[in-house]
Amino acid sequence: MKIFGFKGGVHPADNKSQTENMQTERISMPKMLYIPLIQHIGTPLEPVVAIGEKVLKGQKIGDSKAFLTSPIHSSTSGVVKKIENYDFPLMGKTRTVFIEPDGEEVWCELFPIKTWENATKEELLEKIRECGIVGIGGASFPTHIKLNPPADAKIDTLLLNAAECEPYLNSDNRLLIENTEKVIMGIKILKKILSVENVVIGIEDNKKEAIGKLELALKGTGINLVVLKTLYPQGGEKQLIKAALGREVPSGKLPLNVGVVVQNTGTAAAVFSAIVEGKPLIEKVVTVSGLAVEKPKNLIALIGTPISHLLDTCEANKEVIDRLIMGGPMMGMAQYTSDVPVIKGTSGVLGLTKKETNRCKPRPCIGCGKCVDACPMGLMPIMYARLGEFNLWEEFKTYNIMDCIECGSCAYICPSNRPLTESIKLGKAKVRMMK
């Protein structure tokens, strides 16, 4: 297939070599699991278990009757010790179920759809919903909703995101290498649900082993593999659609407006587990890396595991961590404590030293325009910084600030070390308050 590429982007050092060839390892069980009742875009859940109740592995512990929601399940068997606010990696504190593992790992009864080829779309979507599957590439949008676009949307293409363009991260890469058939079977299920013929996997050319595995496994499946030139932020939905399909999503519109549904390859694997095995989403592959980490690894961690447990497993020197990040260094969230738990959208935990963060004092803008050239959305980051300095928040809308995907390319490329991404995030918050 033809490769189209996209405008802008940057080439940060990928720092993937530390873990790209390391097979995933299952982490030991922590003393306590902290499972937040909001791990998706949408309405927070209500607990469906009580303090003191014994729960089984895979048992539903939180749900809601709201439309935009996705249930949450116990990651192991044990006892519910508390239900209260606890540190959350995305927004301070949130309502959390504390589960003390009993060490027995007893599963609840599972109900797979063994003959999924004969199942209806509605049956498959309901199973995906009940298993709490969300987009695990980071956005965490409920998968059952994304796979059920409006009737007037003319979807003709399923695009699988295997770019994993963030530096350091190898969780998707290892999943593709170690569970190739599982991913492909999940893609086939997604294809059936959407009733589309055109299926494309977009992957960057720095993932040689995964590409080789996919090329062999995809023969005769009708699924197309598009190998893309490595460029950040290729994993953004709009950038991937442009690069792999040559379609441009208009400002303010969604991929479905150009006939595309995008899913992460890790989400496809989770769909396989839900449909074929009946298993809910209760664990994640997480890359733990950074110069403060003595033994970087790709770990299979249960949802609710404190990231301090991951850091200890990888012998991280917490004394030299200058910035602790959940996710990648470009779009990940800096954490104020290592007590926060792994959630469904966690792809990495980075312990970065001062050498890696390279904090430099911002200097005056020199008007070089590099931030404009780097912006993959064709925006003008330089203007957001200038308007923000004078609190001209109303003007932010004139420059289409809500189209920004907060990828950080502008801040990365700025020779004056201007905090452009921070200005943009503040501007977007101000614009939302105006509505």
URZI-V932123 format. One record per helix or strand of 3 or more residues. SS is the DSSP state (H for helix, E for strand). FROM is the first residue (numbers start at 1). TO is the last residue. If there is no record, write none. Layout:
SS/FROM/TO, SS/FROM/TO
This chain:
E/33/36, E/60/63, E/78/87, E/93/101, H/116/118, H/121/130, H/143/146, E/157/161, H/171/178, H/180/194, E/198/204, H/208/217, E/223/228, H/237/245, H/255/258, E/260/264, H/265/277, E/283/289, E/297/302, H/307/313, H/318/320, E/323/326, E/333/335, E/348/352, H/354/357, H/370/374, H/381/389, H/393/399, H/401/403, H/409/413, H/420/434
